[in-house]
Amino acid sequence: MKQISLGVICLASILVSSCFLWDNDESKLKKNEEGEVISLPYLWKKSLHLFGPEFNGTLNYPIYSGGNPIIPMTKGTKGRMLTMVNPKDGNTLWEWDDRFVQATEEIQISRAHQFANLIVYTNGSRVYGINLESGQTQWKSRNNLDRSFWSHVYGKDEDFYLFGRSDSFPDSIDQTVIFKGNILNGEYEEYLIPNFTMDYFFPGNRIGDVTAALPVDLDGKEYLAVVWQEPFFEFFWQSYLGLYDQSTREWIYEKAIINPEKSFNGVLLNPPVIYKDRIYMAVGFELACHDLRNGQQYWRKKFDGEIFFSNFLIEEDMVIVNNEDQYVYALDPMTGNQLWKTRGSGTSSKMSYMNGVVYFNGGAS
């Protein structure tokens, strides 16, 4: 088997009923004839369901505080909670279940923002600020259900950014714009609306959406890297990258085109990655790299499948892409050239990286 500096491990089943910590004692590892590790023993295991199995929720990205993982658990059909556990023994450190809708609201966290001992996440029109030291609610707010926010939250220090419908448009016009808030008190307000052309309307009178707002420091100034999109004729979408100067409240550029060939699924649904003053974005079947300062596109690579489920990550100066075509790719981040390709598993969880290895839960053999 060809040796590479970065290994990829696919865990064939998604762990939905127990949480495990693996023992990496070499003497206990099971290996095949080629010396590859095929089975790991665990130090402890913990049921995620206190009163029978229920859907416990989804965290698209890991959440840690003080080295302790936070995981979703259940306590009966109506008890869905976040739980902090001790990674050494699996003991519960605290439980949080202060949801607005106890009967039906699930724990679904796509992307949250952490600052100090606080975390903020959204679920529909509900926004929560949680103290990660105590496991208590710092604040929470609820809006009209027709003003639902996207579940992604971006931020830096006390500031966080989320997305919702603007009151600047009639109720009949559907869109999402940027809201800015303070994680300490939970207060937030409408902050930035891109210049939607309104030349085309998606079904439901949808004129466009902002799907990412990354705070970035360039030469000592604070900017927002903004990804947004608007419909183009029937069901096609055009996605843009913009850079917004937060001190002058002006766009440096607003509509750098990400997908010149407008596509049916040409929208950004996962967080972009900033690396060496470049921004990397997965839009539909494509991965694009742009100069963050001026919006210039350096390269764009099209895959046979989408990058929605696993997204991508950049480690060891490689862009690692787990694609729906059941292959994992490594690309040169500067040129987009393929460095290697190996079998993956198609529909999978988001990837994690540690000590030269990429981990993900996969859905195919």
C-alpha positions as YAML, in Angstrom:
chain: A
units: angstrom
residues:
- id: 1
  name: MET
  ca: [0.00, 0.00, 0.00]
- id: 2
  name: LYS
  ca: [1.32, 3.41, -0.94]
- id: 3
  name: GLN
  ca: [2.35, 5.45, 2.10]
- id: 4
  name: ILE
  ca: [1.24, 9.07, 2.35]
- id: 5
  name: SER
  ca: [1.95, 11.64, 5.03]
- id: 6
  name: LEU
  ca: [-1.71, 12.18, 5.77]
- id: 7
  name: GLY
  ca: [-3.88, 9.17, 6.47]
- id: 8
  name: VAL
  ca: [-7.64, 8.92, 6.03]
- id: 9
  name: ILE
  ca: [-9.77, 6.75, 8.29]
- id: 10
  name: CYS
  ca: [-13.44, 6.14, 7.51]
- id: 11
  name: LEU
  ca: [-15.57, 4.82, 10.37]
- id: 12
  name: ALA
  ca: [-18.17, 2.66, 8.66]
- id: 13
  name: SER
  ca: [-21.08, 3.35, 11.00]
- id: 14
  name: ILE
  ca: [-22.29, 6.51, 12.66]
- id: 15
  name: LEU
  ca: [-22.34, 6.16, 16.45]
- id: 16
  name: VAL
  ca: [-25.87, 7.05, 17.49]
- id: 17
  name: SER
  ca: [-26.33, 5.26, 20.81]
- id: 18
  name: SER
  ca: [-22.99, 5.38, 22.57]
- id: 19
  name: CYS
  ca: [-20.02, 7.70, 22.97]
- id: 20
  name: PHE
  ca: [-16.55, 6.10, 22.93]
- id: 21
  name: LEU
  ca: [-13.01, 7.06, 23.85]
- id: 22
  name: TRP
  ca: [-10.45, 4.87, 22.12]
- id: 23
  name: ASP
  ca: [-7.40, 3.32, 23.80]
- id: 24
  name: ASN
  ca: [-4.35, 3.83, 21.57]
- id: 25
  name: ASP
  ca: [-2.17, 1.31, 23.41]
- id: 26
  name: GLU
  ca: [-0.22, -0.33, 20.55]
- id: 27
  name: SER
  ca: [-0.44, -3.76, 22.18]
- id: 28
  name: LYS
  ca: [-4.25, -3.64, 22.05]
- id: 29
  name: LEU
  ca: [-4.64, -2.51, 18.46]
- id: 30
  name: LYS
  ca: [-5.92, -5.01, 15.90]
- id: 31
  name: LYS
  ca: [-4.11, -4.85, 12.57]
- id: 32
  name: ASN
  ca: [-4.41, -6.60, 9.23]
- id: 33
  name: GLU
  ca: [-1.60, -8.29, 7.29]
- id: 34
  name: GLU
  ca: [-0.48, -4.95, 5.86]
- id: 35
  name: GLY
  ca: [-0.07, -3.50, 9.34]
- id: 36
  name: GLU
  ca: [-3.07, -1.18, 9.08]
- id: 37
  name: VAL
  ca: [-5.13, -0.64, 12.23]
- id: 38
  name: ILE
  ca: [-8.60, -2.15, 11.68]
- id: 39
  name: SER
  ca: [-10.00, -2.11, 15.23]
- id: 40
  name: LEU
  ca: [-9.49, -0.02, 18.35]
- id: 41
  name: PRO
  ca: [-10.54, -0.93, 21.92]
- id: 42
  name: TYR
  ca: [-12.27, 1.69, 24.01]
- id: 43
  name: LEU
  ca: [-11.51, 2.92, 27.51]
- id: 44
  name: TRP
  ca: [-15.16, 3.54, 28.37]
- id: 45
  name: LYS
  ca: [-18.55, 3.86, 26.73]
- id: 46
  name: LYS
  ca: [-21.59, 5.94, 27.62]
- id: 47
  name: SER
  ca: [-25.18, 5.69, 26.50]
- id: 48
  name: LEU
  ca: [-26.50, 8.84, 24.87]
- id: 49
  name: HIS
  ca: [-30.07, 7.97, 25.87]
- id: 50
  name: LEU
  ca: [-31.07, 7.93, 29.53]
- id: 51
  name: PHE
  ca: [-34.60, 6.54, 28.98]
- id: 52
  name: GLY
  ca: [-34.59, 4.60, 25.74]
- id: 53
  name: PRO
  ca: [-33.29, 5.48, 22.27]
- id: 54
  name: GLU
  ca: [-34.43, 8.71, 20.64]
- id: 55
  name: PHE
  ca: [-32.92, 10.95, 17.99]
- id: 56
  name: ASN
  ca: [-30.44, 12.87, 20.12]
- id: 57
  name: GLY
  ca: [-29.45, 15.59, 17.68]
- id: 58
  name: THR
  ca: [-26.61, 16.62, 15.42]
- id: 59
  name: LEU
  ca: [-23.44, 18.65, 15.89]
- id: 60
  name: ASN
  ca: [-21.85, 19.22, 12.50]
- id: 61
  name: TYR
  ca: [-18.62, 20.38, 14.10]
- id: 62
  name: PRO
  ca: [-17.08, 19.39, 17.46]
- id: 63
  name: ILE
  ca: [-17.68, 21.61, 20.50]
- id: 64
  name: TYR
  ca: [-15.15, 21.62, 23.35]
- id: 65
  name: SER
  ca: [-14.70, 23.73, 26.45]
- id: 66
  name: GLY
  ca: [-11.69, 23.34, 28.71]
- id: 67
  name: GLY
  ca: [-10.79, 20.14, 26.89]
- id: 68
  name: ASN
  ca: [-14.23, 18.63, 27.63]
- id: 69
  name: PRO
  ca: [-16.49, 17.63, 24.73]
- id: 70
  name: ILE
  ca: [-20.13, 18.74, 24.57]
- id: 71
  name: ILE
  ca: [-22.48, 16.17, 23.02]
- id: 72
  name: PRO
  ca: [-26.25, 15.87, 22.42]
- id: 73
  name: MET
  ca: [-28.14, 13.37, 24.60]
- id: 74
  name: THR
  ca: [-31.77, 12.47, 25.34]
- id: 75
  name: LYS
  ca: [-33.88, 11.97, 28.43]
- id: 76
  name: GLY
  ca: [-37.11, 10.51, 27.09]
- id: 77
  name: THR
  ca: [-39.13, 11.60, 24.07]
- id: 78
  name: LYS
  ca: [-39.21, 15.28, 25.09]
- id: 79
  name: GLY
  ca: [-35.83, 15.56, 26.79]
- id: 80
  name: ARG
  ca: [-33.12, 16.53, 24.36]
- id: 81
  name: MET
  ca: [-30.11, 18.20, 25.86]
- id: 82
  name: LEU
  ca: [-26.51, 19.23, 25.49]
- id: 83
  name: THR
  ca: [-24.17, 17.44, 27.88]
- id: 84
  name: MET
  ca: [-20.57, 18.12, 28.85]
- id: 85
  name: VAL
  ca: [-18.63, 14.94, 29.61]
- id: 86
  name: ASN
  ca: [-15.24, 14.23, 31.15]
- id: 87
  name: PRO
  ca: [-13.14, 12.67, 28.35]
- id: 88
  name: LYS
  ca: [-11.15, 10.60, 30.85]
- id: 89
  name: ASP
  ca: [-14.06, 8.62, 32.28]
- id: 90
  name: GLY
  ca: [-17.23, 9.71, 30.45]
- id: 91
  name: ASN
  ca: [-18.87, 11.15, 33.55]
- id: 92
  name: THR
  ca: [-21.42, 13.89, 33.00]
- id: 93
  name: LEU
  ca: [-20.23, 17.35, 34.12]
- id: 94
  name: TRP
  ca: [-23.45, 19.22, 33.32]
- id: 95
  name: GLU
  ca: [-26.68, 18.98, 31.32]
- id: 96
  name: TRP
  ca: [-28.41, 21.81, 29.49]
- id: 97
  name: ASP
  ca: [-32.05, 21.59, 28.39]
- id: 98
  name: ASP
  ca: [-33.55, 25.05, 28.24]
- id: 99
  name: ARG
  ca: [-35.14, 24.80, 24.80]
- id: 100
  name: PHE
  ca: [-38.13, 26.98, 23.93]
- id: 101
  name: VAL
  ca: [-40.14, 24.07, 22.51]
- id: 102
  name: GLN
  ca: [-39.63, 21.13, 24.84]
- id: 103
  name: ALA
  ca: [-41.94, 18.76, 22.99]
- id: 104
  name: THR
  ca: [-40.43, 18.93, 19.52]
- id: 105
  name: GLU
  ca: [-37.31, 21.09, 19.32]
- id: 106
  name: GLU
  ca: [-34.20, 19.06, 18.49]
- id: 107
  name: ILE
  ca: [-30.56, 19.88, 19.17]
- id: 108
  name: GLN
  ca: [-29.28, 20.82, 15.72]
- id: 109
  name: ILE
  ca: [-26.07, 22.86, 15.63]
- id: 110
  name: SER
  ca: [-24.46, 23.41, 12.24]
- id: 111
  name: ARG
  ca: [-21.94, 26.08, 13.21]
- id: 112
  name: ALA
  ca: [-21.72, 27.94, 16.52]
- id: 113
  name: HIS
  ca: [-19.54, 30.78, 17.81]
- id: 114
  name: GLN
  ca: [-17.56, 30.48, 21.04]
- id: 115
  name: PHE
  ca: [-15.96, 33.28, 23.03]
- id: 116
  name: ALA
  ca: [-14.45, 32.84, 26.49]
- id: 117
  name: ASN
  ca: [-16.87, 30.57, 28.36]
- id: 118
  name: LEU
  ca: [-19.87, 31.33, 26.12]
- id: 119
  name: ILE
  ca: [-21.34, 29.78, 23.00]
- id: 120
  name: VAL
  ca: [-24.15, 31.03, 20.74]
- id: 121
  name: TYR
  ca: [-26.13, 28.89, 18.32]
- id: 122
  name: THR
  ca: [-29.44, 29.14, 16.46]
- id: 123
  name: ASN
  ca: [-32.24, 26.71, 15.75]
- id: 124
  name: GLY
  ca: [-34.79, 28.15, 13.38]
- id: 125
  name: SER
  ca: [-35.97, 31.44, 14.86]
- id: 126
  name: ARG
  ca: [-34.56, 30.60, 18.30]
- id: 127
  name: VAL
  ca: [-31.15, 31.88, 19.42]
- id: 128
  name: TYR
  ca: [-29.35, 30.56, 22.50]
- id: 129
  name: GLY
  ca: [-26.37, 31.79, 24.51]
- id: 130
  name: ILE
  ca: [-25.02, 29.15, 26.91]
- id: 131
  name: ASN
  ca: [-22.39, 29.39, 29.65]
- id: 132
  name: LEU
  ca: [-20.08, 26.44, 29.00]
- id: 133
  name: GLU
  ca: [-18.60, 26.49, 32.49]
- id: 134
  name: SER
  ca: [-21.87, 26.11, 34.35]
- id: 135
  name: GLY
  ca: [-24.11, 24.63, 31.68]
- id: 136
  name: GLN
  ca: [-26.66, 27.40, 32.34]
- id: 137
  name: THR
  ca: [-28.46, 29.66, 29.88]
- id: 138
  name: GLN
  ca: [-26.72, 33.04, 29.60]
- id: 139
  name: TRP
  ca: [-29.58, 34.41, 27.50]
- id: 140
  name: LYS
  ca: [-32.01, 33.27, 24.83]
- id: 141
  name: SER
  ca: [-34.33, 35.00, 22.37]
- id: 142
  name: ARG
  ca: [-37.16, 34.08, 20.09]
- id: 143
  name: ASN
  ca: [-38.52, 35.87, 17.04]
- id: 144
  name: ASN
  ca: [-41.48, 35.56, 14.72]
- id: 145
  name: LEU
  ca: [-41.42, 32.15, 13.07]
- id: 146
  name: ASP
  ca: [-41.52, 33.85, 9.65]
- id: 147
  name: ARG
  ca: [-38.18, 35.48, 10.52]
- id: 148
  name: SER
  ca: [-36.20, 32.26, 10.86]
- id: 149
  name: PHE
  ca: [-32.43, 32.43, 10.97]
- id: 150
  name: TRP
  ca: [-29.96, 30.19, 9.25]
- id: 151
  name: SER
  ca: [-28.33, 27.75, 11.66]
- id: 152
  name: HIS
  ca: [-24.78, 28.91, 10.90]
- id: 153
  name: VAL
  ca: [-23.28, 31.45, 13.29]
- id: 154
  name: TYR
  ca: [-19.95, 33.20, 12.66]
- id: 155
  name: GLY
  ca: [-18.08, 35.49, 15.00]
- id: 156
  name: LYS
  ca: [-14.99, 36.99, 16.53]
- id: 157
  name: ASP
  ca: [-14.58, 37.77, 20.22]
- id: 158
  name: GLU
  ca: [-17.82, 39.30, 21.54]
- id: 159
  name: ASP
  ca: [-19.35, 39.85, 18.09]
- id: 160
  name: PHE
  ca: [-21.38, 37.19, 16.33]
- id: 161
  name: TYR
  ca: [-23.10, 37.19, 12.95]
- id: 162
  name: LEU
  ca: [-26.18, 35.25, 11.91]
- id: 163
  name: PHE
  ca: [-28.72, 35.46, 9.12]
- id: 164
  name: GLY
  ca: [-32.39, 36.33, 8.96]
- id: 165
  name: ARG
  ca: [-35.06, 38.11, 6.99]
- id: 166
  name: SER
  ca: [-34.87, 41.87, 6.74]
- id: 167
  name: ASP
  ca: [-37.80, 44.16, 7.53]
- id: 168
  name: SER
  ca: [-36.57, 46.42, 4.73]
- id: 169
  name: PHE
  ca: [-38.46, 44.25, 2.24]
- id: 170
  name: PRO
  ca: [-42.19, 43.50, 2.07]
- id: 171
  name: ASP
  ca: [-43.31, 40.34, 3.86]
- id: 172
  name: SER
  ca: [-44.00, 38.78, 0.46]
- id: 173
  name: ILE
  ca: [-40.28, 38.96, -0.49]
- id: 174
  name: ASP
  ca: [-38.16, 36.15, 0.93]
- id: 175
  name: GLN
  ca: [-34.44, 36.74, 1.64]
- id: 176
  name: THR
  ca: [-31.80, 36.44, 4.35]
- id: 177
  name: VAL
  ca: [-29.33, 39.17, 5.33]
- id: 178
  name: ILE
  ca: [-26.66, 39.62, 8.01]
- id: 179
  name: PHE
  ca: [-27.48, 40.38, 11.65]
- id: 180
  name: LYS
  ca: [-24.78, 41.33, 14.18]
- id: 181
  name: GLY
  ca: [-24.98, 40.61, 17.89]
- id: 182
  name: ASN
  ca: [-23.12, 40.63, 21.19]
- id: 183
  name: ILE
  ca: [-22.53, 37.24, 22.78]
- id: 184
  name: LEU
  ca: [-22.46, 38.70, 26.31]
- id: 185
  name: ASN
  ca: [-26.04, 39.95, 26.34]
- id: 186
  name: GLY
  ca: [-27.63, 38.37, 23.26]
- id: 187
  name: GLU
  ca: [-28.67, 41.65, 21.69]
- id: 188
  name: TYR
  ca: [-28.48, 41.71, 17.89]
- id: 189
  name: GLU
  ca: [-29.77, 43.81, 15.02]
- id: 190
  name: GLU
  ca: [-29.79, 43.97, 11.25]
- id: 191
  name: TYR
  ca: [-26.32, 44.82, 9.99]
- id: 192
  name: LEU
  ca: [-25.73, 44.33, 6.27]
- id: 193
  name: ILE
  ca: [-27.86, 43.76, 3.16]
- id: 194
  name: PRO
  ca: [-26.19, 42.91, -0.16]
- id: 195
  name: ASN
  ca: [-27.47, 44.65, -3.27]
- id: 196
  name: PHE
  ca: [-29.88, 42.01, -4.57]
- id: 197
  name: THR
  ca: [-30.70, 42.77, -8.20]
- id: 198
  name: MET
  ca: [-34.23, 41.29, -7.92]
- id: 199
  name: ASP
  ca: [-34.06, 40.45, -11.63]
- id: 200
  name: TYR
  ca: [-35.25, 36.90, -10.94]
- id: 201
  name: PHE
  ca: [-37.37, 35.31, -8.25]
- id: 202
  name: PHE
  ca: [-36.94, 31.77, -6.98]
- id: 203
  name: PRO
  ca: [-40.17, 29.92, -6.08]
- id: 204
  name: GLY
  ca: [-41.62, 31.47, -2.95]
- id: 205
  name: ASN
  ca: [-40.59, 34.99, -4.05]
- id: 206
  name: ARG
  ca: [-37.03, 34.37, -2.88]
- id: 207
  name: ILE
  ca: [-34.57, 37.00, -4.12]
- id: 208
  name: GLY
  ca: [-31.36, 35.74, -2.49]
- id: 209
  name: ASP
  ca: [-29.51, 34.83, 0.69]
- id: 210
  name: VAL
  ca: [-26.34, 35.55, 2.60]
- id: 211
  name: THR
  ca: [-24.91, 32.21, 3.78]
- id: 212
  name: ALA
  ca: [-21.51, 33.12, 5.26]
- id: 213
  name: ALA
  ca: [-19.97, 36.14, 7.04]
- id: 214
  name: LEU
  ca: [-16.42, 35.49, 8.26]
- id: 215
  name: PRO
  ca: [-14.66, 38.17, 10.33]
- id: 216
  name: VAL
  ca: [-11.11, 38.61, 9.07]
- id: 217
  name: ASP
  ca: [-8.22, 40.89, 10.02]
- id: 218
  name: LEU
  ca: [-6.19, 42.29, 7.10]
- id: 219
  name: ASP
  ca: [-3.37, 44.73, 7.84]
- id: 220
  name: GLY
  ca: [-4.84, 45.58, 11.22]
- id: 221
  name: LYS
  ca: [-8.34, 46.35, 9.92]
- id: 222
  name: GLU
  ca: [-11.51, 44.37, 10.52]
- id: 223
  name: TYR
  ca: [-13.42, 43.05, 7.51]
- id: 224
  name: LEU
  ca: [-16.21, 40.61, 6.79]
- id: 225
  name: ALA
  ca: [-15.78, 38.04, 4.03]
- id: 226
  name: VAL
  ca: [-19.36, 37.66, 2.79]
- id: 227
  name: VAL
  ca: [-20.71, 34.86, 0.60]
- id: 228
  name: TRP
  ca: [-24.17, 35.41, -0.87]
- id: 229
  name: GLN
  ca: [-26.23, 34.27, -3.80]
- id: 230
  name: GLU
  ca: [-29.25, 35.18, -5.87]
- id: 231
  name: PRO
  ca: [-31.38, 33.25, -8.38]
- id: 232
  name: PHE
  ca: [-30.70, 33.45, -12.07]
- id: 233
  name: PHE
  ca: [-33.53, 32.29, -14.32]
- id: 234
  name: GLU
  ca: [-35.85, 29.60, -12.97]
- id: 235
  name: PHE
  ca: [-33.90, 27.27, -10.64]
- id: 236
  name: PHE
  ca: [-30.32, 28.38, -11.33]
- id: 237
  name: TRP
  ca: [-28.16, 30.27, -8.82]
- id: 238
  name: GLN
  ca: [-25.25, 32.69, -8.98]
- id: 239
  name: SER
  ca: [-22.96, 32.88, -5.95]
- id: 240
  name: TYR
  ca: [-20.75, 35.84, -5.04]
- id: 241
  name: LEU
  ca: [-17.91, 36.69, -2.68]
- id: 242
  name: GLY
  ca: [-17.67, 40.13, -1.12]
- id: 243
  name: LEU
  ca: [-15.28, 41.88, 1.28]
- id: 244
  name: TYR
  ca: [-16.84, 44.45, 3.60]
- id: 245
  name: ASP
  ca: [-14.81, 47.06, 5.55]
- id: 246
  name: GLN
  ca: [-16.37, 47.24, 9.01]
- id: 247
  name: SER
  ca: [-14.69, 50.52, 9.96]
- id: 248
  name: THR
  ca: [-15.92, 52.50, 6.93]
- id: 249
  name: ARG
  ca: [-19.08, 50.40, 6.44]
- id: 250
  name: GLU
  ca: [-18.28, 50.10, 2.73]
- id: 251
  name: TRP
  ca: [-17.70, 47.25, 0.32]
- id: 252
  name: ILE
  ca: [-14.14, 46.74, -0.92]
- id: 253
  name: TYR
  ca: [-15.75, 44.52, -3.53]
- id: 254
  name: GLU
  ca: [-19.21, 42.98, -3.44]
- id: 255
  name: LYS
  ca: [-19.82, 40.63, -6.37]
- id: 256
  name: ALA
  ca: [-16.78, 38.54, -7.21]
- id: 257
  name: ILE
  ca: [-18.36, 35.66, -9.13]
- id: 258
  name: ILE
  ca: [-17.69, 32.20, -7.69]
- id: 259
  name: ASN
  ca: [-19.54, 30.05, -10.26]
- id: 260
  name: PRO
  ca: [-19.47, 31.65, -13.72]
- id: 261
  name: GLU
  ca: [-21.50, 28.74, -15.15]
- id: 262
  name: LYS
  ca: [-24.65, 29.29, -13.12]
- id: 263
  name: SER
  ca: [-25.92, 25.97, -11.82]
- id: 264
  name: PHE
  ca: [-29.01, 24.37, -10.34]
- id: 265
  name: ASN
  ca: [-27.26, 23.83, -7.00]
- id: 266
  name: GLY
  ca: [-24.76, 26.68, -7.20]
- id: 267
  name: VAL
  ca: [-25.07, 27.82, -3.60]
- id: 268
  name: LEU
  ca: [-22.72, 27.75, -0.62]
- id: 269
  name: LEU
  ca: [-24.12, 25.71, 2.29]
- id: 270
  name: ASN
  ca: [-20.99, 25.07, 4.39]
- id: 271
  name: PRO
  ca: [-18.48, 27.40, 6.06]
- id: 272
  name: PRO
  ca: [-15.65, 28.66, 3.82]
- id: 273
  name: VAL
  ca: [-12.04, 28.26, 4.92]
- id: 274
  name: ILE
  ca: [-9.49, 31.11, 4.96]
- id: 275
  name: TYR
  ca: [-5.87, 30.08, 4.40]
- id: 276
  name: LYS
  ca: [-2.88, 32.32, 3.60]
- id: 277
  name: ASP
  ca: [-5.04, 35.31, 2.55]
- id: 278
  name: ARG
  ca: [-7.10, 33.08, 0.28]
- id: 279
  name: ILE
  ca: [-10.67, 31.93, 0.79]
- id: 280
  name: TYR
  ca: [-11.88, 28.46, -0.22]
- id: 281
  name: MET
  ca: [-15.57, 27.78, -0.87]
- id: 282
  name: ALA
  ca: [-17.58, 24.70, -1.85]
- id: 283
  name: VAL
  ca: [-20.43, 25.71, -4.15]
- id: 284
  name: GLY
  ca: [-22.51, 22.82, -5.44]
- id: 285
  name: PHE
  ca: [-20.20, 20.39, -7.24]
- id: 286
  name: GLU
  ca: [-17.30, 22.86, -7.30]
- id: 287
  name: LEU
  ca: [-14.52, 24.02, -5.01]
- id: 288
  name: ALA
  ca: [-13.20, 27.53, -5.64]
- id: 289
  name: CYS
  ca: [-10.19, 29.49, -4.38]
- id: 290
  name: HIS
  ca: [-10.21, 33.31, -4.39]
- id: 291
  name: ASP
  ca: [-7.81, 36.06, -3.34]
- id: 292
  name: LEU
  ca: [-9.41, 37.45, -0.20]
- id: 293
  name: ARG
  ca: [-8.12, 41.00, -0.76]
- id: 294
  name: ASN
  ca: [-9.48, 41.62, -4.25]
- id: 295
  name: GLY
  ca: [-11.84, 38.72, -5.00]
- id: 296
  name: GLN
  ca: [-9.80, 37.34, -7.90]
- id: 297
  name: GLN
  ca: [-10.47, 33.67, -8.54]
- id: 298
  name: TYR
  ca: [-7.24, 31.63, -8.64]
- id: 299
  name: TRP
  ca: [-8.76, 28.26, -9.49]
- id: 300
  name: ARG
  ca: [-11.98, 26.27, -9.53]
- id: 301
  name: LYS
  ca: [-12.33, 22.49, -9.61]
- id: 302
  name: LYS
  ca: [-15.49, 20.57, -10.50]
- id: 303
  name: PHE
  ca: [-16.18, 17.14, -8.97]
- id: 304
  name: ASP
  ca: [-18.55, 14.35, -9.96]
- id: 305
  name: GLY
  ca: [-20.48, 14.74, -6.71]
- id: 306
  name: GLU
  ca: [-21.34, 17.41, -4.17]
- id: 307
  name: ILE
  ca: [-19.19, 18.48, -1.22]
- id: 308
  name: PHE
  ca: [-22.18, 19.33, 0.96]
- id: 309
  name: PHE
  ca: [-22.09, 16.61, 3.62]
- id: 310
  name: SER
  ca: [-18.38, 16.43, 4.51]
- id: 311
  name: ASN
  ca: [-17.33, 19.85, 3.24]
- id: 312
  name: PHE
  ca: [-13.49, 20.08, 3.14]
- id: 313
  name: LEU
  ca: [-10.57, 21.05, 5.35]
- id: 314
  name: ILE
  ca: [-7.01, 22.33, 4.89]
- id: 315
  name: GLU
  ca: [-4.23, 20.59, 6.81]
- id: 316
  name: GLU
  ca: [-0.52, 19.95, 6.17]
- id: 317
  name: ASP
  ca: [-0.71, 22.35, 3.20]
- id: 318
  name: MET
  ca: [-3.32, 20.18, 1.48]
- id: 319
  name: VAL
  ca: [-7.01, 20.71, 0.74]
- id: 320
  name: ILE
  ca: [-8.76, 17.49, 1.74]
- id: 321
  name: VAL
  ca: [-12.11, 16.96, -0.01]
- id: 322
  name: ASN
  ca: [-14.45, 14.08, 0.83]
- id: 323
  name: ASN
  ca: [-16.78, 13.96, -2.15]
- id: 324
  name: GLU
  ca: [-20.18, 12.37, -2.81]
- id: 325
  name: ASP
  ca: [-18.56, 10.35, -5.61]
- id: 326
  name: GLN
  ca: [-17.07, 8.13, -2.83]
- id: 327
  name: TYR
  ca: [-13.51, 9.39, -3.24]
- id: 328
  name: VAL
  ca: [-11.31, 11.54, -1.00]
- id: 329
  name: TYR
  ca: [-9.07, 14.03, -2.79]
- id: 330
  name: ALA
  ca: [-5.99, 16.01, -1.76]
- id: 331
  name: LEU
  ca: [-5.38, 19.23, -3.70]
- id: 332
  name: ASP
  ca: [-2.57, 21.75, -3.74]
- id: 333
  name: PRO
  ca: [-4.16, 24.83, -2.09]
- id: 334
  name: MET
  ca: [-2.22, 27.25, -4.31]
- id: 335
  name: THR
  ca: [-2.91, 25.65, -7.70]
- id: 336
  name: GLY
  ca: [-5.85, 23.28, -7.18]
- id: 337
  name: ASN
  ca: [-3.81, 20.46, -8.72]
- id: 338
  name: GLN
  ca: [-4.67, 16.98, -7.45]
- id: 339
  name: LEU
  ca: [-1.98, 15.48, -5.19]
- id: 340
  name: TRP
  ca: [-3.67, 12.15, -4.52]
- id: 341
  name: LYS
  ca: [-7.02, 10.38, -4.60]
- id: 342
  name: THR
  ca: [-8.28, 7.44, -2.54]
- id: 343
  name: ARG
  ca: [-11.52, 5.61, -1.87]
- id: 344
  name: GLY
  ca: [-13.94, 7.37, 0.48]
- id: 345
  name: SER
  ca: [-17.52, 6.68, 1.44]
- id: 346
  name: GLY
  ca: [-19.79, 9.20, -0.24]
- id: 347
  name: THR
  ca: [-22.36, 10.70, 2.12]
- id: 348
  name: SER
  ca: [-20.43, 11.25, 5.34]
- id: 349
  name: SER
  ca: [-20.08, 13.41, 8.42]
- id: 350
  name: LYS
  ca: [-17.89, 16.49, 8.54]
- id: 351
  name: MET
  ca: [-14.19, 15.65, 8.71]
- id: 352
  name: SER
  ca: [-11.86, 16.09, 11.67]
- id: 353
  name: TYR
  ca: [-8.05, 16.17, 11.69]
- id: 354
  name: MET
  ca: [-5.58, 15.10, 14.36]
- id: 355
  name: ASN
  ca: [-1.91, 14.11, 14.21]
- id: 356
  name: GLY
  ca: [-1.72, 13.43, 10.48]
- id: 357
  name: VAL
  ca: [-5.03, 11.58, 10.20]
- id: 358
  name: VAL
  ca: [-8.43, 12.68, 8.86]
- id: 359
  name: TYR
  ca: [-11.48, 11.09, 10.49]
- id: 360
  name: PHE
  ca: [-15.10, 10.92, 9.35]
- id: 361
  name: ASN
  ca: [-18.15, 8.71, 9.69]
- id: 362
  name: GLY
  ca: [-19.16, 7.28, 6.33]
- id: 363
  name: GLY
  ca: [-22.32, 5.89, 4.81]
- id: 364
  name: ALA
  ca: [-20.94, 3.58, 2.10]
- id: 365
  name: SER
  ca: [-18.86, 0.43, 2.32]
...
